[in-house]
């Protein structure tokens, strides 16, 4: 029930109580009530006002209170979409390839091929940048050289070192 409807119910009930109180005091011949019409009407109006006020006080509390609201359920934070960074490069004679995979991708793949005096440099910023997986592939032929880094531009240690 809305708050406005509750106030209407409380007001109408208080008015009905006032009217019934006045009617009861005027209609019943109680010996202790004044017998004169003016005094009896004053007593009836006072009784009706007191009874109506008492009813309005009780129902006013009911009408003014807010209905119990359900506790809000926290909405979970949206899951960011999986981000993937894929870089592919192919170079021919006297080739040099440099690839860097910065940013906030969750998955990083880098592919590079070079031939004849080729030089391949790849950097992936690794798991420190938030990647779940870093995959790097490099191929160089001739006098080619491959440098790969999966973490903060630091080349991986040479095998056997």
N, C-alpha and C positions, 0 to 999 in steps of 0.2 A: 504494500500500500504506500502510495507516495506521501511525502511530507505534507503537501497542501491538503490532501484528502483527510489525513489524520487531524489537522487543525480544524477543518470544517466539522468533523465528527465531534471533536472536543468542544467547539463553540456551540453547536446545536444541542449537545447533551447538557452543557451548562445552562443554556436558556430553558430547556425543558425542565431541568431540575429547579430553576428559579420559579417558573410558572407553576409547577406542581406544589412547591413549597408555599407559595402565596395562596393557592387555592385551598390546600389542606388547612392552613391556619385560619383562613376566613370561613371555611365551611363547617368545621367541627366545633361544637359548643363546649369547649373546655372551660371549666370554672375558673381556672387561674389566669385566663387571658382577659384583657380588657373587654368590656361589653359595648363601649361606644364605637361607632363605625369608624371615625377618624383614627382613634388610637389603635383599634383592631387592624385597620389597613396598614398603619405604620409598623405595627409588630409583624404583620404578614410579609411586608416588603423587606424588613430587616432579616427575617428568617430566610426568605427566598434568596436574598443577596448572599448571606453567609453560606447557605447550602450550595448555591451555584458557584461561589468562589472556591469552596472546598473541592467540588467536582472538577472545576476548571484547572485547579492546581494539580491534581492527580493526573488528569488527562493531558495537561500541558506538558508534563514531563514525558509522557508517552509520545505526544505529537512532535516534540522537539528533538527527540533522540534520532540519531542517524542509524539506518539499518546496518547490520554487521556486514562489512565488505569482506569478500574472500581475500586471503593473503595473496598478493601478486606472486606469480611464479616467475622466477628469473628466466629470461630467455638466454639460451646458450649463445656464446659468441659465434658468429659465423665462421666456418672453416674456410680459410683462404683457398682458392683454387690451386691445384698443383701446377707449378710453373716449370716448364722444361726449356732448357736452352740447348740447341743443337747447332754446332758449327762444323761445316765441311769445307775443305779447301784442297785443290789440286793445282800444282804448278809444274812447269816444264823446265827447260834449260835455264841455268843460272838462277834458279828459283829460290825465294826466301818466303816462308810463311810464318806469320805471327798471329796467334789467336789468344785472346784473353776472355775468360768467362766470368766476369763480375756480375753483380746484381743479386737478385733474391730468388733465383730459380731454385726449385727443390731438386731438380735432376739436371745434370750437365753432361753433355756428350760433345766431344771434339774429335774430328777426324781430319787428318792432314796427310798429303802425299807430296813428295818433292823428288825431283830427279836431277842428275848432273849438277854438281856443286850446290845441291839444295841445302837449305837450312830451315828447320822447323822449330818454332818456339811455341809452346802451349802453356797457358796458366789457367788454373781452375778455381782458385780460392777455396777449395775444399769444404770440409764440414764446418769450419769456423764461420763461413758465410751462410750457413743454414742449409747446405745441400745435403740431401739424404744419400745421394749417390753421385760420384764423379767418375766419368769414363772417358779416357783419352787414348787415342790411337794415332801413332805417327809412323810414317815410312819415308825414308830418304835413301837414295841410291847414289852411286858415283862417290864423290867426296862429300856426301851429305852428312848432316849432323842433326840430331833430334834432341831437344831439351823440353822436358815436361815438368810441370809443377802442379801438384794437386792441392797445395796449401800456401796461400799468401806469397805467391811468386817465388818460392824457394824451390829450386830444382830438387828432384828426388835424388837420394844418394846413389852413386854408381854401384852396380852389383859387385859383390865381393869386397866392398869397402867396409 
